[in-house]
């Protein structure tokens, strides 16, 4: 076998091995970036959900206060109507 054919064969063999490991590294790096972006999206979604829940709790408290006020007024109106009868 000629010397240049031997070196070309060895170069192709080792080049293939290096290419496979290089592609695996690139794939792992791409997956890590995608996973990090997904985690950031979930974190932002959780934060937005917590803020919305807090706003809903505040609104619910305000509604309860108004409902209590309406009940008190209704009781007063009922007393007046009973007194009129």
Protein Blocks (a to p, Z undefined) as FASTA:
>chain_A
ZZklmmmmmmmmmmmmmmmmmmmmmmmmmmmmmmmmmmmmmmmmmmmmmmmmmmmmmmmm
mmmmmmmmmmmmmmmmmmmmmmmZZ
